[in-house]
Amino acid sequence: MAGVHGHGASHVRHVARLAAAGRVRFVAVADPRPPADGLLPDGVENFPDLGALLAAREIDVVVISTPIQTHVPLAELALRAGADVLLEKPPTASMAEFEQLSAVIAETGRSCQVGFQVAGSDAARTLASMVADGQLGELRGIGAVGAWVRAAEYWQRARWAGRRSLDGVAVVDGVVTNPFAHSTAAALMIDGSARADQVASVETELFRANPIEADDTSSVRIRTTRGTTVLTALTLCAEAPGAEPMVVVHGSAGRAVLRYPSDRLEITLGGRTTVTQYGRDDLLENLLDHRADPATLLLSPLAATGAFTRVVEAVRIADPPAEIPAELVRWQGEGPERRPVVLEVEKWVTRATEELALFSELGAPWAQPHTETEFG
């Protein structure tokens, strides 16, 4: 394990459970900060960095849950040491890094699974199959909506949080590319457009209410080479916490709503709606199965995150997010709990997803003209 704090701690606990079940031997972790008391099982060593760990121990699999800008150098280090990798999302902060990591994977012959858990969702795979088979009729488009709450402490959790770059290195830690990365990745997967060469263009409208570099309220429209419009409308400045993100498929014969955190799929056909709860395959276990038998395909290989990385690239090179006017923002809480609420933002993200339109096209009061990036 590289990175044992924040989300990394959940990976540590998961690896510990797999070790207790006899699937792996949990050898060591690497982090410049010591792990929390009681986090590591007995016998698991702690190293200050991944290089020192790999120099001291022979490792088969490395799980990387570290700051975004460290993903590629750490993944390359592990791959060149002969290990397979589970790399947290977003895998890279630019297309150049994506191509660099792809080349290392090809050169070493090792495997790299990316931590888009939605790739293991039976609900998402079922919906992708329905779209491919035309069961919802002619596809009008796919929308993804997310409205969460994040307070000041979220943006203060690390030096790289909320940054577009740090010390000259791309970070791109905004609402589109990190907290709601699963929304965009799921929508592209459902369309059958997960590879980089399947994205024709990306339009971005990036905004911020927080005093950060990156975006916290944005709409993005992707046009895939198969002709699908994918619209994501996302905010971390919602009125209330707890709303479950959704991917909505609009078809001429029906409609589908995937609530991807809970793997629940709602299908409406002929005026009748059915709701089905699905299970999920674990990405680390899938990587272990792939190691044991290469005929078992990875659920989320790096190549299948290329389209998402096109979106990251479009966000990276877009103009800096525009600040939402103060009169459209209400602040709540104090200290680390202080957070902005953008006026009626839930209404605007919902409309964008339903109408497959950008904020500026809907007349959202904070919206400004967008940036479009075309890909050859």
Contacts in CASP RR format, 6 or more apart in sequence:
PFRMAT RR
TARGET T0000
AUTHOR 0000-0000-0000
METHOD contacts of the structure
MODEL  1
MAGVHGHGASHVRHVARLAAAGRVRFVAVADPRPPADGLLPDGVENFPDL
GALLAAREIDVVVISTPIQTHVPLAELALRAGADVLLEKPPTASMAEFEQ
LSAVIAETGRSCQVGFQVAGSDAARTLASMVADGQLGELRGIGAVGAWVR
AAEYWQRARWAGRRSLDGVAVVDGVVTNPFAHSTAAALMIDGSARADQVA
SVETELFRANPIEADDTSSVRIRTTRGTTVLTALTLCAEAPGAEPMVVVH
GSAGRAVLRYPSDRLEITLGGRTTVTQYGRDDLLENLLDHRADPATLLLS
PLAATGAFTRVVEAVRIADPPAEIPAELVRWQGEGPERRPVVLEVEKWVT
RATEELALFSELGAPWAQPHTETEFG
1 8 0 8 1.000
1 11 0 8 1.000
1 12 0 8 1.000
1 15 0 8 1.000
1 26 0 8 1.000
1 28 0 8 1.000
1 29 0 8 1.000
1 30 0 8 1.000
1 62 0 8 1.000
1 63 0 8 1.000
1 65 0 8 1.000
2 29 0 8 1.000
2 30 0 8 1.000
2 31 0 8 1.000
2 50 0 8 1.000
2 53 0 8 1.000
2 62 0 8 1.000
2 63 0 8 1.000
2 64 0 8 1.000
2 65 0 8 1.000
2 66 0 8 1.000
2 74 0 8 1.000
2 78 0 8 1.000
3 11 0 8 1.000
3 29 0 8 1.000
3 30 0 8 1.000
3 31 0 8 1.000
3 64 0 8 1.000
3 65 0 8 1.000
3 66 0 8 1.000
4 11 0 8 1.000
4 12 0 8 1.000
4 29 0 8 1.000
4 31 0 8 1.000
4 35 0 8 1.000
4 36 0 8 1.000
4 39 0 8 1.000
4 40 0 8 1.000
4 65 0 8 1.000
5 31 0 8 1.000
5 33 0 8 1.000
5 35 0 8 1.000
5 36 0 8 1.000
6 65 0 8 1.000
6 157 0 8 1.000
7 65 0 8 1.000
7 88 0 8 1.000
8 65 0 8 1.000
8 88 0 8 1.000
9 36 0 8 1.000
9 39 0 8 1.000
11 63 0 8 1.000
11 65 0 8 1.000
11 88 0 8 1.000
12 29 0 8 1.000
12 35 0 8 1.000
12 39 0 8 1.000
12 40 0 8 1.000
13 39 0 8 1.000
14 282 0 8 1.000
14 284 0 8 1.000
15 24 0 8 1.000
15 26 0 8 1.000
15 63 0 8 1.000
15 284 0 8 1.000
16 26 0 8 1.000
16 40 0 8 1.000
16 41 0 8 1.000
18 24 0 8 1.000
18 26 0 8 1.000
18 284 0 8 1.000
18 285 0 8 1.000
18 288 0 8 1.000
19 25 0 8 1.000
19 26 0 8 1.000
19 41 0 8 1.000
20 41 0 8 1.000
23 285 0 8 1.000
23 288 0 8 1.000
24 61 0 8 1.000
24 288 0 8 1.000
26 41 0 8 1.000
26 44 0 8 1.000
27 44 0 8 1.000
27 45 0 8 1.000
27 57 0 8 1.000
27 59 0 8 1.000
28 44 0 8 1.000
28 45 0 8 1.000
28 46 0 8 1.000
28 47 0 8 1.000
28 53 0 8 1.000
28 56 0 8 1.000
28 57 0 8 1.000
28 59 0 8 1.000
29 35 0 8 1.000
29 40 0 8 1.000
29 44 0 8 1.000
29 45 0 8 1.000
29 46 0 8 1.000
29 47 0 8 1.000
29 53 0 8 1.000
30 46 0 8 1.000
30 47 0 8 1.000
30 48 0 8 1.000
30 49 0 8 1.000
30 50 0 8 1.000
30 51 0 8 1.000
30 52 0 8 1.000
30 53 0 8 1.000
31 46 0 8 1.000
31 48 0 8 1.000
32 48 0 8 1.000
32 49 0 8 1.000
34 46 0 8 1.000
35 46 0 8 1.000
40 46 0 8 1.000
45 53 0 8 1.000
45 56 0 8 1.000
45 57 0 8 1.000
47 53 0 8 1.000
47 56 0 8 1.000
50 62 0 8 1.000
50 64 0 8 1.000
50 74 0 8 1.000
50 77 0 8 1.000
50 78 0 8 1.000
51 77 0 8 1.000
53 59 0 8 1.000
54 62 0 8 1.000
54 77 0 8 1.000
54 78 0 8 1.000
54 81 0 8 1.000
54 83 0 8 1.000
59 78 0 8 1.000
59 81 0 8 1.000
59 83 0 8 1.000
60 83 0 8 1.000
60 84 0 8 1.000
60 291 0 8 1.000
61 83 0 8 1.000
61 84 0 8 1.000
61 85 0 8 1.000
61 86 0 8 1.000
61 284 0 8 1.000
61 287 0 8 1.000
61 288 0 8 1.000
61 291 0 8 1.000
62 74 0 8 1.000
62 78 0 8 1.000
62 83 0 8 1.000
62 84 0 8 1.000
62 85 0 8 1.000
62 86 0 8 1.000
63 85 0 8 1.000
63 86 0 8 1.000
63 284 0 8 1.000
64 71 0 8 1.000
64 74 0 8 1.000
64 75 0 8 1.000
64 78 0 8 1.000
64 85 0 8 1.000
64 86 0 8 1.000
64 87 0 8 1.000
64 88 0 8 1.000
65 88 0 8 1.000
66 74 0 8 1.000
66 88 0 8 1.000
67 158 0 8 1.000
67 160 0 8 1.000
67 171 0 8 1.000
68 90 0 8 1.000
68 93 0 8 1.000
68 160 0 8 1.000
68 171 0 8 1.000
68 172 0 8 1.000
68 173 0 8 1.000
68 178 0 8 1.000
69 93 0 8 1.000
69 160 0 8 1.000
69 166 0 8 1.000
69 169 0 8 1.000
69 170 0 8 1.000
69 171 0 8 1.000
71 87 0 8 1.000
71 88 0 8 1.000
71 90 0 8 1.000
71 91 0 8 1.000
71 92 0 8 1.000
71 93 0 8 1.000
71 97 0 8 1.000
72 92 0 8 1.000
72 97 0 8 1.000
72 100 0 8 1.000
72 101 0 8 1.000
75 85 0 8 1.000
75 87 0 8 1.000
75 91 0 8 1.000
75 101 0 8 1.000
75 104 0 8 1.000
75 112 0 8 1.000
76 100 0 8 1.000
76 101 0 8 1.000
76 104 0 8 1.000
78 85 0 8 1.000
79 85 0 8 1.000
79 104 0 8 1.000
79 105 0 8 1.000
79 108 0 8 1.000
79 110 0 8 1.000
79 112 0 8 1.000
80 104 0 8 1.000
80 108 0 8 1.000
82 108 0 8 1.000
82 110 0 8 1.000
83 110 0 8 1.000
84 110 0 8 1.000
84 111 0 8 1.000
84 112 0 8 1.000
84 113 0 8 1.000
84 287 0 8 1.000
84 290 0 8 1.000
84 291 0 8 1.000
85 110 0 8 1.000
85 111 0 8 1.000
85 112 0 8 1.000
85 113 0 8 1.000
86 113 0 8 1.000
86 114 0 8 1.000
86 115 0 8 1.000
86 283 0 8 1.000
86 284 0 8 1.000
86 287 0 8 1.000
87 112 0 8 1.000
87 113 0 8 1.000
87 114 0 8 1.000
87 115 0 8 1.000
87 302 0 8 1.000
88 114 0 8 1.000
88 115 0 8 1.000
89 114 0 8 1.000
89 115 0 8 1.000
89 116 0 8 1.000
89 178 0 8 1.000
89 181 0 8 1.000
89 182 0 8 1.000
89 185 0 8 1.000
89 305 0 8 1.000
90 172 0 8 1.000
90 177 0 8 1.000
90 178 0 8 1.000
90 181 0 8 1.000
90 305 0 8 1.000
90 308 0 8 1.000
90 309 0 8 1.000
90 312 0 8 1.000
91 98 0 8 1.000
91 101 0 8 1.000
91 112 0 8 1.000
91 114 0 8 1.000
91 302 0 8 1.000
91 305 0 8 1.000
91 309 0 8 1.000
92 98 0 8 1.000
92 100 0 8 1.000
92 101 0 8 1.000
92 309 0 8 1.000
92 312 0 8 1.000
93 169 0 8 1.000
93 170 0 8 1.000
93 171 0 8 1.000
93 172 0 8 1.000
93 177 0 8 1.000
93 312 0 8 1.000
93 316 0 8 1.000
94 170 0 8 1.000
94 172 0 8 1.000
94 309 0 8 1.000
94 312 0 8 1.000
94 313 0 8 1.000
94 316 0 8 1.000
95 196 0 8 1.000
95 309 0 8 1.000
95 310 0 8 1.000
95 312 0 8 1.000
95 313 0 8 1.000
97 170 0 8 1.000
98 196 0 8 1.000
98 302 0 8 1.000
98 305 0 8 1.000
98 306 0 8 1.000
98 309 0 8 1.000
101 112 0 8 1.000
101 302 0 8 1.000
102 302 0 8 1.000
102 303 0 8 1.000
105 111 0 8 1.000
105 112 0 8 1.000
105 302 0 8 1.000
111 287 0 8 1.000
111 290 0 8 1.000
111 291 0 8 1.000
111 298 0 8 1.000
111 301 0 8 1.000
112 301 0 8 1.000
112 302 0 8 1.000
113 283 0 8 1.000
113 284 0 8 1.000
113 286 0 8 1.000
113 287 0 8 1.000
113 290 0 8 1.000
113 298 0 8 1.000
113 299 0 8 1.000
113 300 0 8 1.000
113 301 0 8 1.000
114 300 0 8 1.000
114 301 0 8 1.000
114 302 0 8 1.000
114 304 0 8 1.000
114 305 0 8 1.000
115 283 0 8 1.000
115 300 0 8 1.000
116 181 0 8 1.000
116 182 0 8 1.000
116 185 0 8 1.000
116 186 0 8 1.000
116 283 0 8 1.000
116 300 0 8 1.000
116 305 0 8 1.000
116 308 0 8 1.000
117 182 0 8 1.000
117 280 0 8 1.000
117 283 0 8 1.000
118 124 0 8 1.000
118 182 0 8 1.000
118 185 0 8 1.000
118 186 0 8 1.000
118 189 0 8 1.000
118 260 0 8 1.000
119 185 0 8 1.000
119 189 0 8 1.000
119 283 0 8 1.000
119 299 0 8 1.000
119 300 0 8 1.000
119 304 0 8 1.000
120 280 0 8 1.000
120 281 0 8 1.000
120 282 0 8 1.000
120 283 0 8 1.000
120 286 0 8 1.000
120 299 0 8 1.000
120 300 0 8 1.000
121 186 0 8 1.000
121 260 0 8 1.000
121 263 0 8 1.000
121 278 0 8 1.000
121 279 0 8 1.000
121 280 0 8 1.000
122 263 0 8 1.000
122 278 0 8 1.000
122 279 0 8 1.000
122 280 0 8 1.000
122 281 0 8 1.000
123 258 0 8 1.000
123 260 0 8 1.000
123 263 0 8 1.000
123 264 0 8 1.000
123 265 0 8 1.000
123 276 0 8 1.000
123 278 0 8 1.000
123 279 0 8 1.000
124 186 0 8 1.000
124 189 0 8 1.000
124 190 0 8 1.000
124 247 0 8 1.000
124 258 0 8 1.000
124 260 0 8 1.000
124 263 0 8 1.000
126 265 0 8 1.000
126 278 0 8 1.000
127 190 0 8 1.000
127 247 0 8 1.000
127 249 0 8 1.000
127 256 0 8 1.000
127 258 0 8 1.000
127 265 0 8 1.000
128 189 0 8 1.000
128 190 0 8 1.000
128 191 0 8 1.000
128 192 0 8 1.000
130 136 0 8 1.000
130 256 0 8 1.000
130 267 0 8 1.000
131 139 0 8 1.000
131 190 0 8 1.000
131 191 0 8 1.000
131 192 0 8 1.000
131 249 0 8 1.000
132 192 0 8 1.000
135 253 0 8 1.000
135 269 0 8 1.000
136 249 0 8 1.000
136 251 0 8 1.000
136 252 0 8 1.000
136 253 0 8 1.000
136 254 0 8 1.000
136 255 0 8 1.000
136 256 0 8 1.000
136 269 0 8 1.000
137 251 0 8 1.000
137 252 0 8 1.000
137 253 0 8 1.000
137 254 0 8 1.000
138 251 0 8 1.000
138 252 0 8 1.000
138 253 0 8 1.000
139 191 0 8 1.000
139 228 0 8 1.000
139 249 0 8 1.000
139 250 0 8 1.000
139 251 0 8 1.000
139 252 0 8 1.000
140 229 0 8 1.000
140 250 0 8 1.000
140 251 0 8 1.000
140 252 0 8 1.000
140 356 0 8 1.000
141 228 0 8 1.000
141 229 0 8 1.000
141 230 0 8 1.000
141 231 0 8 1.000
141 249 0 8 1.000
141 250 0 8 1.000
141 251 0 8 1.000
141 356 0 8 1.000
142 187 0 8 1.000
142 190 0 8 1.000
142 191 0 8 1.000
142 228 0 8 1.000
142 229 0 8 1.000
142 230 0 8 1.000
142 231 0 8 1.000
142 247 0 8 1.000
142 248 0 8 1.000
142 249 0 8 1.000
142 250 0 8 1.000
143 187 0 8 1.000
143 230 0 8 1.000
143 231 0 8 1.000
143 232 0 8 1.000
143 233 0 8 1.000
143 247 0 8 1.000
143 248 0 8 1.000
143 249 0 8 1.000
143 250 0 8 1.000
143 353 0 8 1.000
143 356 0 8 1.000
144 180 0 8 1.000
144 183 0 8 1.000
144 184 0 8 1.000
144 186 0 8 1.000
144 187 0 8 1.000
144 230 0 8 1.000
144 231 0 8 1.000
144 232 0 8 1.000
144 233 0 8 1.000
144 234 0 8 1.000
144 245 0 8 1.000
144 246 0 8 1.000
144 247 0 8 1.000
144 248 0 8 1.000
144 353 0 8 1.000
145 183 0 8 1.000
145 232 0 8 1.000
145 233 0 8 1.000
145 234 0 8 1.000
145 245 0 8 1.000
145 246 0 8 1.000
145 248 0 8 1.000
145 349 0 8 1.000
145 350 0 8 1.000
145 352 0 8 1.000
145 353 0 8 1.000
146 180 0 8 1.000
146 183 0 8 1.000
146 233 0 8 1.000
146 234 0 8 1.000
146 235 0 8 1.000
146 243 0 8 1.000
146 245 0 8 1.000
146 246 0 8 1.000
146 349 0 8 1.000
147 234 0 8 1.000
147 235 0 8 1.000
147 238 0 8 1.000
147 243 0 8 1.000
147 345 0 8 1.000
147 346 0 8 1.000
147 349 0 8 1.000
148 179 0 8 1.000
148 180 0 8 1.000
148 235 0 8 1.000
148 236 0 8 1.000
148 238 0 8 1.000
148 241 0 8 1.000
148 242 0 8 1.000
148 243 0 8 1.000
148 245 0 8 1.000
149 236 0 8 1.000
149 237 0 8 1.000
149 238 0 8 1.000
149 240 0 8 1.000
149 241 0 8 1.000
149 242 0 8 1.000
149 339 0 8 1.000
150 179 0 8 1.000
150 216 0 8 1.000
150 236 0 8 1.000
150 237 0 8 1.000
150 339 0 8 1.000
151 333 0 8 1.000
151 336 0 8 1.000
151 337 0 8 1.000
151 338 0 8 1.000
151 339 0 8 1.000
152 210 0 8 1.000
152 335 0 8 1.000
152 336 0 8 1.000
152 337 0 8 1.000
152 338 0 8 1.000
152 339 0 8 1.000
153 336 0 8 1.000
153 337 0 8 1.000
154 161 0 8 1.000
154 236 0 8 1.000
155 161 0 8 1.000
155 162 0 8 1.000
155 210 0 8 1.000
155 212 0 8 1.000
156 336 0 8 1.000
159 166 0 8 1.000
160 166 0 8 1.000
160 171 0 8 1.000
160 173 0 8 1.000
161 173 0 8 1.000
161 212 0 8 1.000
162 171 0 8 1.000
162 173 0 8 1.000
162 174 0 8 1.000
162 212 0 8 1.000
162 213 0 8 1.000
162 214 0 8 1.000
163 171 0 8 1.000
163 173 0 8 1.000
163 212 0 8 1.000
163 213 0 8 1.000
163 214 0 8 1.000
164 170 0 8 1.000
164 171 0 8 1.000
164 172 0 8 1.000
164 173 0 8 1.000
164 213 0 8 1.000
164 214 0 8 1.000
164 316 0 8 1.000
164 320 0 8 1.000
165 171 0 8 1.000
165 172 0 8 1.000
165 213 0 8 1.000
170 316 0 8 1.000
171 214 0 8 1.000
172 178 0 8 1.000
172 214 0 8 1.000
172 312 0 8 1.000
172 315 0 8 1.000
172 316 0 8 1.000
173 214 0 8 1.000
174 214 0 8 1.000
174 215 0 8 1.000
174 216 0 8 1.000
174 315 0 8 1.000
175 214 0 8 1.000
175 215 0 8 1.000
175 216 0 8 1.000
175 217 0 8 1.000
175 218 0 8 1.000
175 234 0 8 1.000
175 235 0 8 1.000
175 236 0 8 1.000
176 184 0 8 1.000
176 204 0 8 1.000
176 206 0 8 1.000
176 215 0 8 1.000
176 218 0 8 1.000
176 220 0 8 1.000
176 232 0 8 1.000
176 234 0 8 1.000
176 311 0 8 1.000
176 312 0 8 1.000
176 315 0 8 1.000
177 214 0 8 1.000
177 311 0 8 1.000
177 312 0 8 1.000
177 315 0 8 1.000
179 236 0 8 1.000
180 232 0 8 1.000
180 234 0 8 1.000
180 245 0 8 1.000
181 308 0 8 1.000
182 245 0 8 1.000
182 260 0 8 1.000
182 261 0 8 1.000
183 232 0 8 1.000
183 234 0 8 1.000
183 245 0 8 1.000
183 247 0 8 1.000
183 260 0 8 1.000
184 220 0 8 1.000
184 222 0 8 1.000
184 230 0 8 1.000
184 232 0 8 1.000
184 308 0 8 1.000
184 311 0 8 1.000
185 194 0 8 1.000
185 305 0 8 1.000
185 308 0 8 1.000
186 247 0 8 1.000
186 258 0 8 1.000
186 260 0 8 1.000
187 222 0 8 1.000
187 230 0 8 1.000
187 232 0 8 1.000
187 247 0 8 1.000
188 194 0 8 1.000
188 198 0 8 1.000
188 199 0 8 1.000
188 222 0 8 1.000
188 224 0 8 1.000
188 230 0 8 1.000
188 307 0 8 1.000
188 308 0 8 1.000
189 304 0 8 1.000
190 247 0 8 1.000
190 249 0 8 1.000
190 258 0 8 1.000
191 224 0 8 1.000
191 226 0 8 1.000
191 228 0 8 1.000
191 230 0 8 1.000
192 198 0 8 1.000
192 224 0 8 1.000
192 226 0 8 1.000
193 199 0 8 1.000
193 224 0 8 1.000
193 225 0 8 1.000
193 226 0 8 1.000
193 228 0 8 1.000
193 230 0 8 1.000
193 307 0 8 1.000
194 304 0 8 1.000
194 305 0 8 1.000
194 306 0 8 1.000
194 307 0 8 1.000
194 308 0 8 1.000
195 303 0 8 1.000
195 304 0 8 1.000
195 306 0 8 1.000
195 307 0 8 1.000
196 306 0 8 1.000
196 307 0 8 1.000
196 309 0 8 1.000
196 310 0 8 1.000
196 375 0 8 1.000
197 225 0 8 1.000
198 224 0 8 1.000
198 225 0 8 1.000
198 226 0 8 1.000
198 307 0 8 1.000
199 222 0 8 1.000
199 223 0 8 1.000
199 224 0 8 1.000
199 225 0 8 1.000
199 307 0 8 1.000
199 310 0 8 1.000
199 311 0 8 1.000
199 375 0 8 1.000
200 223 0 8 1.000
200 224 0 8 1.000
200 225 0 8 1.000
200 227 0 8 1.000
200 374 0 8 1.000
200 375 0 8 1.000
200 376 0 8 1.000
201 222 0 8 1.000
201 223 0 8 1.000
201 372 0 8 1.000
201 373 0 8 1.000
201 374 0 8 1.000
201 375 0 8 1.000
202 220 0 8 1.000
202 221 0 8 1.000
202 222 0 8 1.000
202 223 0 8 1.000
202 310 0 8 1.000
202 311 0 8 1.000
202 314 0 8 1.000
202 372 0 8 1.000
202 373 0 8 1.000
202 375 0 8 1.000
203 220 0 8 1.000
203 221 0 8 1.000
203 222 0 8 1.000
203 358 0 8 1.000
203 370 0 8 1.000
203 371 0 8 1.000
203 372 0 8 1.000
203 373 0 8 1.000
204 218 0 8 1.000
204 219 0 8 1.000
204 220 0 8 1.000
204 314 0 8 1.000
204 315 0 8 1.000
204 318 0 8 1.000
204 370 0 8 1.000
204 371 0 8 1.000
204 372 0 8 1.000
204 373 0 8 1.000
205 218 0 8 1.000
205 219 0 8 1.000
205 220 0 8 1.000
205 358 0 8 1.000
205 359 0 8 1.000
205 360 0 8 1.000
205 367 0 8 1.000
205 368 0 8 1.000
205 370 0 8 1.000
205 371 0 8 1.000
206 215 0 8 1.000
206 218 0 8 1.000
206 315 0 8 1.000
206 318 0 8 1.000
206 319 0 8 1.000
206 320 0 8 1.000
206 321 0 8 1.000
206 322 0 8 1.000
206 371 0 8 1.000
207 215 0 8 1.000
207 216 0 8 1.000
207 217 0 8 1.000
207 218 0 8 1.000
207 321 0 8 1.000
207 322 0 8 1.000
207 323 0 8 1.000
207 324 0 8 1.000
207 359 0 8 1.000
207 366 0 8 1.000
207 367 0 8 1.000
208 214 0 8 1.000
208 215 0 8 1.000
208 216 0 8 1.000
208 217 0 8 1.000
208 321 0 8 1.000
208 322 0 8 1.000
208 323 0 8 1.000
208 324 0 8 1.000
209 216 0 8 1.000
209 217 0 8 1.000
209 237 0 8 1.000
209 323 0 8 1.000
209 324 0 8 1.000
209 329 0 8 1.000
209 340 0 8 1.000
209 342 0 8 1.000
210 216 0 8 1.000
210 236 0 8 1.000
210 237 0 8 1.000
210 340 0 8 1.000
213 320 0 8 1.000
213 321 0 8 1.000
214 321 0 8 1.000
215 315 0 8 1.000
215 321 0 8 1.000
216 235 0 8 1.000
216 236 0 8 1.000
216 237 0 8 1.000
216 321 0 8 1.000
216 340 0 8 1.000
217 234 0 8 1.000
217 235 0 8 1.000
217 236 0 8 1.000
217 237 0 8 1.000
217 324 0 8 1.000
217 342 0 8 1.000
217 345 0 8 1.000
217 366 0 8 1.000
218 232 0 8 1.000
218 233 0 8 1.000
218 234 0 8 1.000
218 235 0 8 1.000
218 315 0 8 1.000
218 321 0 8 1.000
219 231 0 8 1.000
219 232 0 8 1.000
219 233 0 8 1.000
219 234 0 8 1.000
219 349 0 8 1.000
219 352 0 8 1.000
219 358 0 8 1.000
219 359 0 8 1.000
220 231 0 8 1.000
220 232 0 8 1.000
220 234 0 8 1.000
220 311 0 8 1.000
220 314 0 8 1.000
220 315 0 8 1.000
221 229 0 8 1.000
221 230 0 8 1.000
221 231 0 8 1.000
221 232 0 8 1.000
221 356 0 8 1.000
221 358 0 8 1.000
222 229 0 8 1.000
222 230 0 8 1.000
222 231 0 8 1.000
222 232 0 8 1.000
222 307 0 8 1.000
222 310 0 8 1.000
222 311 0 8 1.000
223 229 0 8 1.000
223 230 0 8 1.000
224 230 0 8 1.000
224 307 0 8 1.000
229 356 0 8 1.000
231 352 0 8 1.000
231 353 0 8 1.000
231 356 0 8 1.000
231 357 0 8 1.000
231 358 0 8 1.000
232 353 0 8 1.000
233 348 0 8 1.000
233 349 0 8 1.000
233 350 0 8 1.000
233 352 0 8 1.000
233 353 0 8 1.000
233 359 0 8 1.000
234 349 0 8 1.000
235 342 0 8 1.000
235 345 0 8 1.000
235 346 0 8 1.000
235 349 0 8 1.000
237 329 0 8 1.000
237 339 0 8 1.000
237 340 0 8 1.000
237 341 0 8 1.000
237 342 0 8 1.000
237 345 0 8 1.000
238 341 0 8 1.000
238 342 0 8 1.000
238 345 0 8 1.000
238 346 0 8 1.000
239 341 0 8 1.000
239 345 0 8 1.000
239 346 0 8 1.000
243 346 0 8 1.000
244 259 0 8 1.000
244 261 0 8 1.000
244 262 0 8 1.000
245 259 0 8 1.000
245 260 0 8 1.000
245 261 0 8 1.000
246 257 0 8 1.000
246 258 0 8 1.000
246 259 0 8 1.000
246 260 0 8 1.000
246 353 0 8 1.000
247 257 0 8 1.000
247 258 0 8 1.000
247 260 0 8 1.000
248 255 0 8 1.000
248 256 0 8 1.000
248 257 0 8 1.000
248 258 0 8 1.000
248 353 0 8 1.000
248 354 0 8 1.000
249 255 0 8 1.000
249 256 0 8 1.000
249 257 0 8 1.000
249 258 0 8 1.000
250 356 0 8 1.000
253 269 0 8 1.000
253 270 0 8 1.000
254 267 0 8 1.000
254 268 0 8 1.000
254 269 0 8 1.000
254 270 0 8 1.000
255 267 0 8 1.000
255 268 0 8 1.000
256 265 0 8 1.000
256 266 0 8 1.000
256 267 0 8 1.000
256 268 0 8 1.000
257 265 0 8 1.000
257 266 0 8 1.000
258 264 0 8 1.000
258 265 0 8 1.000
258 266 0 8 1.000
259 265 0 8 1.000
259 266 0 8 1.000
262 277 0 8 1.000
263 277 0 8 1.000
263 278 0 8 1.000
263 279 0 8 1.000
263 280 0 8 1.000
264 275 0 8 1.000
264 276 0 8 1.000
264 277 0 8 1.000
264 278 0 8 1.000
265 275 0 8 1.000
265 276 0 8 1.000
265 278 0 8 1.000
266 273 0 8 1.000
266 274 0 8 1.000
266 275 0 8 1.000
267 273 0 8 1.000
267 274 0 8 1.000
267 276 0 8 1.000
281 299 0 8 1.000
283 299 0 8 1.000
283 300 0 8 1.000
286 296 0 8 1.000
286 298 0 8 1.000
286 299 0 8 1.000
287 298 0 8 1.000
289 296 0 8 1.000
290 296 0 8 1.000
290 297 0 8 1.000
290 298 0 8 1.000
310 375 0 8 1.000
313 373 0 8 1.000
314 371 0 8 1.000
314 373 0 8 1.000
317 373 0 8 1.000
318 371 0 8 1.000
318 373 0 8 1.000
319 371 0 8 1.000
322 366 0 8 1.000
322 368 0 8 1.000
324 340 0 8 1.000
324 342 0 8 1.000
324 366 0 8 1.000
325 365 0 8 1.000
325 366 0 8 1.000
328 342 0 8 1.000
328 343 0 8 1.000
328 365 0 8 1.000
328 366 0 8 1.000
329 340 0 8 1.000
329 341 0 8 1.000
329 342 0 8 1.000
329 343 0 8 1.000
330 340 0 8 1.000
330 341 0 8 1.000
330 343 0 8 1.000
331 338 0 8 1.000
331 339 0 8 1.000
331 340 0 8 1.000
331 341 0 8 1.000
332 338 0 8 1.000
332 339 0 8 1.000
332 340 0 8 1.000
332 341 0 8 1.000
333 339 0 8 1.000
342 366 0 8 1.000
343 365 0 8 1.000
348 359 0 8 1.000
348 362 0 8 1.000
348 364 0 8 1.000
351 357 0 8 1.000
351 362 0 8 1.000
352 358 0 8 1.000
352 359 0 8 1.000
352 362 0 8 1.000
355 362 0 8 1.000
358 367 0 8 1.000
358 370 0 8 1.000
359 366 0 8 1.000
359 367 0 8 1.000
360 367 0 8 1.000
360 368 0 8 1.000
360 369 0 8 1.000
360 370 0 8 1.000
END
